[in-house]
Amino acid sequence: MYSAVTAVSALDDFRLLLEFDHRERRVFDVRPLFGLGRFRELATPELFRTARVSIDTVAWKNGLDLDPEYLYAKSLPAGEPG
């Protein structure tokens, strides 16, 4: 099943609260990506908070984005300990 992001909120500790098109809410931790190339730029809180929905996924002001299926697969349902 393809999952498109319909809403995103930047949370504390570099996590994203995501809502997908089937109304499921999930939390994605961006910190594991900080060691990968340009993703280390997202460790800057001001840039991290620029997260927004772009078409069907999350993108940041610096042009980085993530595949929506990756976001879904690597996130936890909102409310679960992580």
Helices and strands as residue ranges (DSSP letters): E 5-11, G 12-14, E 15-20, E 25-29, G 31-33, G 37-43, H 45-48, E 52-54, E 57-59, E 65-66, H 68-73, E 76-77
